[in-house]
Amino acid sequence: MSETLLDFTNVEMTFPGSTVALRGVDLTVGRGEFVTVVGPSGCGKSTLLRIASGLETASDGTAQVSTDRIGYVFQDATLLPWRDVQANVELLAELNWQTKAVRSKKAAETIELVGLTGFEKHLPRQLSGGMRMRTSLARSLTLDPELFLFDEPFGALDEITREHLNDELLRLFVETRFAGLFITHSVSEAVYLSTRVVVMSGRPGHIVDQFEVPFDMPRDPDIRYTGAFAELVGQVSHALREGHH
Ligand code: ADP
């Protein structure tokens, strides 16, 4: 068994005004697992990540996270427009009071990991959407996350950039073996990226089904064009439709 980094038992979330966002969510994510959550808009996926990150506290149940090295990547790259790539990537390390020498070395490493070497002096507005997202990934990687949370990070990108970043992310996952919890609207992205796909119902969100993804890591990009892949995408889509009612 892999070491469990996130362990949710019967997690409930009710917001003021009695919006029940989550009901009875049981979910574990271990080191070396990449778990993707799919579900209709408003079913509580972001809320789940916010609870995992400690930004929000569950109204009931237990939400245990056994690391404080948590990476969080949002749909928007959330870069500071006046800072170049290097300075944006150093930001989290800076907020953690690391010395200039340590953080610039770390930033150089993660900039290389995401393939942005040579763009250190570029400002966010001089970068493509994909490059901005890589910068955001590099910034999170400076914290050496053990638990990595992704809130639909590639949703706003075109398909080719998205597929490219999916492969980059898988490469990072194979290299560092963090525990990943990833939200997406794309069932094929979910199946391609993850070791397990979790399907949530409409609000109040609860887990209606989970699918282990049997394909090896590192993952062959051509797996996406096989019958076995299409079949699993079909099963997840079916569960998603069923859970919608
Ligand atoms: P998803 O990420 O699946 O689209 P969210 O987790 O963002 O869903 O939201 C789930 C539900 O909880 C939505 O109905 C949303 O309006 C509500 N909600 C989220 N955050 C708050 C909040 N801070 N206060 C009140 N309601 C909220």
Residues whose N, C-alpha, C, O or C-beta is under 5 A from the ligand:
A	BS01	ADP	F15 P16 T19 A21 P40 S41 G42 C43 G44 K45 S46 T47
